[in-house]
Amino acid sequence: MEINLVRLLNSIGKRVFVEYYEVFSNNKMSKDEKIAKLPEEYKIDGSRIRVNCANKIFESGLEKKALNIIVNSRTEKKAIEKAKTLLKNM
């Protein structure tokens, strides 16, 4: 099964992916625990989609590639800077 990484990132939101990277990358947390860590203004279905997409990225070992996509994207500067920091610390 081919993973469409750009589509997964767009479903999560590039800013959300880096902002909640530590939550998404924590494989000791359940899906429900991760959902609870996301902002309350997100509807539960939206949070579930974000967590499921993030889990696919981490389960496939594509987190570094995802961060590189974010660094080279036109997303907000704060998200790009955090992605660079995360990459540097890998």
C-alpha positions as CSV (number, residue, x, y, z in Angstrom):
1,M,0.0,0.0,0.0
2,E,1.5,3.3,-1.1
3,I,1.2,6.1,1.4
4,N,0.4,9.6,0.0
5,L,2.4,11.6,2.5
6,V,1.3,15.0,1.2
7,R,-2.3,14.0,1.5
8,L,-1.8,12.8,5.1
9,L,0.0,16.0,6.0
10,N,-2.8,18.1,4.5
11,S,-5.4,16.1,6.4
12,I,-3.6,16.8,9.7
13,G,-2.4,20.3,8.8
14,K,1.3,21.0,8.6
15,R,1.2,23.5,11.6
16,V,-0.8,21.0,13.7
17,F,1.7,18.2,12.8
18,V,4.7,20.1,14.1
19,E,2.8,21.8,17.0
20,Y,1.6,18.4,18.3
21,Y,4.6,16.3,17.1
22,E,5.5,15.1,20.5
23,V,1.9,13.9,21.1
24,F,1.6,12.2,17.7
25,S,5.0,10.5,18.0
26,N,4.3,9.1,21.5
27,N,3.5,5.4,20.8
28,K,2.6,4.8,24.4
29,M,-0.5,7.0,24.2
30,S,-3.7,5.6,22.9
31,K,-5.6,7.3,20.1
32,D,-8.2,8.6,22.6
33,E,-5.4,10.1,24.7
34,K,-3.9,11.8,21.7
35,I,-7.3,13.1,20.6
36,A,-7.8,14.6,24.1
37,K,-4.5,16.5,23.7
38,L,-5.7,18.3,20.6
39,P,-7.5,21.7,20.9
40,E,-11.1,21.4,22.0
41,E,-12.3,23.6,19.2
42,Y,-11.6,20.7,16.8
43,K,-14.6,18.5,16.4
44,I,-14.1,14.9,17.6
45,D,-14.2,13.5,14.0
46,G,-11.6,16.0,12.9
47,S,-9.3,15.2,15.8
48,R,-9.8,11.5,15.1
49,I,-8.8,12.0,11.4
50,R,-5.7,14.0,12.4
51,V,-4.6,11.3,14.9
52,N,-5.2,8.5,12.5
53,C,-3.2,10.2,9.7
54,A,-0.4,11.0,12.1
55,N,-0.3,7.4,13.3
56,K,0.1,6.3,9.6
57,I,3.0,8.6,9.1
58,F,4.8,7.4,12.2
59,E,4.0,3.7,11.7
60,S,5.4,4.0,8.2
61,G,8.6,5.7,9.4
62,L,7.9,8.8,7.3
63,E,8.1,11.4,10.0
64,K,11.5,12.8,8.8
65,K,10.3,13.0,5.3
66,A,7.1,14.7,6.5
67,L,9.2,17.3,8.4
68,N,11.3,17.9,5.3
69,I,8.1,18.5,3.2
70,I,7.0,21.1,5.9
71,V,10.4,22.8,5.8
72,N,10.1,23.2,2.1
73,S,6.5,24.3,2.1
74,R,4.8,27.7,2.1
75,T,3.2,27.1,5.5
76,E,3.6,29.7,8.3
77,K,7.2,30.5,9.3
78,K,6.7,29.4,12.9
79,A,5.8,25.8,11.7
80,I,8.7,25.7,9.4
81,E,11.1,26.8,12.2
82,K,9.8,24.1,14.5
83,A,10.1,21.5,11.8
84,K,13.7,22.5,11.3
85,T,14.3,22.2,15.1
86,L,12.7,18.8,15.2
87,L,14.8,17.6,12.3
88,K,18.0,18.9,13.9
89,N,17.2,16.9,17.1
90,M,16.6,13.6,15.3
